[in-house]
Amino acid sequence: MFFKIIALILIGLTPNDLAANELNKKEETNFESILLSQINDSNGRIIKTVIASGYGLTIEAASQNAAKNALTEVIGSFIDTETIIKEKTTINNGILEQSNIIKEEISDYSQGSIKYFEILNINQNGSIFNVTAKVDVRVEDFKAYIKKLAFGSSAVSKEVATNLFTKAVVSAENLKNKYDLLIKNVVDPIRRGEVYQIQFGDIISLDDFQDNYDLCKRNPTYSPCKKNGLYNNWDRNRTFVFPFTISLENNFKENMINTLDNISDKKIDNYNINSFASGYIASDSYSQYYDRAKDWEISIYSPNYKNKTTYILKDVLTHWKKISKIQPKTKYTILNLGSYYFANPSIGNNDDYCKDYKNYFNPLLLRIIGEDNQTLANYEYSQFACGSKYSYPISIIEPYSINSRTYAGNIRYSPKLSLLAYGQALSDAKAIFLKREYFIVAELELEILKNLRGIEIEYLQNNQ
């Protein structure tokens, strides 16, 4: 039954001639895909192998059609039939986007949802090609991608955005749409850690880190780099450093930028900024364009922090105050902290508060693993990483961060383990980082050190 439903919702080729019309009939009547096997790769992720056939006016088009049919076969394992029918256009567009990158020359594909694509057989009947292919699908990647589309995170087209947002922003419905898209397509996926890629560098000893790591060579007086500094009393024989980065997934990044391009009232690009300078004030580049009491801004920083794009959203803060029922002179601190954070992050640096954000910013789980993926130790942190710089035996350090002179306390942006992070004063920028760099310093017990095989980080999903 599932296959019949899918066949009805797939997008066919636009008929330009008789061959194309014949092709449409074949696609409707010869939908073929067979789940051959399911295995786990070396990282424990599910790989499903599907034998699928496809039709097209070229071998490449037939290959793409086979890939589309294979993905359609897999989608039934995690999306119910009712949702497939309800979200048919969105889901189908997502399947097409994932399959259209297949080329007839490609036999091993290592990006996106398709791990491997191999043509097993090619038949030609007149001008129509029939391709039978073996397709390996990364189920978790495909599931995450499709669910984001089907449950409210699809990209906003220029046509839709123009119709929605070129009218006066005083329209309550348009303002609500703007706010809702901002939350659903930008703020929520990032604060929850749903769209992060985490990559580890090579493990090194504390001595090697302090003597030879590029960061320490360039900054020898930096406390973690000094022999008599932050880790002076740690056991150097059992202390190791794990560099890692957090970055945004490419698909989400493109969708996020597309959304902000469409819903923002003004876009300001800045290049070759010195965001690490003690005199750097992020708001200098855009403060003249917005009313801090009414409008909302967000700045996207490049991975090296040298370039940024700032988006101004008129009256969004006013809308937030209205739906949050904030009255003049009302103390923000009596509000739900998650709602408060949207408007003013200045309390984020206070340890008395940052622990309370655990339900708004999904916590991070640091897992030390041994043989056969066995868990040797777990450490859980809020995204604010309260006190983690000085914690023992696990310390988390961010060596590079935007500076500021507008706040006398901690100058680093919070939450510390989030790509959505704000400065500590109203005049500081609200920032989205495309990448943040860190390193973990860990003094390991001898038993753990003996069995150590790796380290993992994930964000625990509570979906709030």
Secondary structure, DSSP 4 states (H G I P E B T S, - for coil): -HHHHHHHHSPPPPP-SHHHHHHHHHHHH---EEEEEEEE-TTS-EEEEEEEEEEESSHHHHHHHHHHHHHHHHHTTTS-HHHHHHTHHHHHHHHHHHHTT--TT-S---STTEEEEEEEEEEEETTEEEEEEEEEEEHHHHHHHHHHHHTT-PPPPHHHHHHHHSS-TT-HHHHHHHHHHHIIIIIHHHHTTTTEEEEE---EEHHHHHHH-HHHHH-TTSGGGSTTSTTTTS-TTSEEEEEEEEEE-HHHHHHHHHHHHHH-SEEEEE-S--TTSTT--GGGGTGGGS-TTT-EEEEEEPTTSS-EEEEEETTHHHHHHHHTTPPTT--GGGS-HHHHHHH--GGGG-HHHHGGGGGTSPPEEEEEE-GGG-EEEEEEE-TT-TTGGG-SSEEEE-------SS-SS--S-BSTT-SEEE-SSTTSPEEEESEEEEEEEEE--HHHHHH--EEEEEE-----
